[in-house]
Amino acid sequence: MEKRIFKIVSPTDNKVALRVIPGHFVTSHSHINYYVDLTMSQARQSEAEAAAKILARKYENNTVVDTIICLNNCQVIGAYLAQELTKGGIMCLNAHNTIYVTAPEQDINGQMIFRDNSKPMVQGKNILILSTSITTGVTLEKAIRSVEYYGGKVQGIASIFSFVREAHGVEVNSIFDANDMTGYASFDEKDCPMCRTGQRIDAIVNGFGYSKL
């Protein structure tokens, strides 16, 4: 399957790229016809820093950020994003004049929660939600509801790749979107054309990667 990988490089910085595999993939919320592998952006220092620099430009002059909430295992990017925003002079209201970087915990029902020791990073804070990829927006919706439940205010949403343009009236700023991948599509599992034609499922995928079937 990996032999089918092709790359889409950001015109802003060639260190930032999508590694894309065509096929039939299953997420927890949908079936998709391309898997976007962002492992290197999550784990490779140079790529994580380059992605953070691009995303920071969208917020450094006009957004108050106290906390970055990281989804899909993107804390490395989140740390670099906090660094770039701080260097850019972004406003934050934290007592220590710095930006928190944290991630929610998911309970057995898939709901996102923050333990008592993490609540102060959310309650009363201006939140930037960061993800590696957003396809259906279901996980993003859970994150927004969790932030609001714990008393935070979502000021921005950023992602390396997003198929969603906005959520709860907040624009999703991404480096790549569906226009960069001709034919990219996400389907409900009950209405998947690949399933109807008998196309085999290649892998189960999530923010941590993929598992072949």
C-alpha angles and dihedrals in degrees: 000000000000090000088073094062118127128180132231110197125205112245088217097058125002091210088073115074143154115231104207131192119191118217143082114311134174124216126181089264108027151358117260133191096215129042113212108209110205097166093120092050089052097046112020111087097215094049094044091051093046092050091049092052092054094047093045091063090066093059112023097092104037113024134078109219125183099159137022113211109204123210128187097024096297101137093124090058089043092056092051090046090053089050093050093047091049092050088049090058097247116175120250129173098210117127092237093048093237138108121254119223117200144140133224124246118233119222125213090276093054094252117142116237138176120216120231092263091055099042094087088062089061109028111094091354133129105241133207111194112211126192137167094224138001118196114156096007093232094120090044091053090053090050093051093048090049093050091049092046091055092048102260128133120226108226098168146004121211132180139165090228127014135175088186123077101193143359128197089353093304118120118237109226113201138169092223131023139176091286088068091058113052111216097011109156140171121206137190108250090241092054103039112141091200090058091048091055092047097248108165120243111250100196149338109247140191140150091295096055138266139306117207121230 
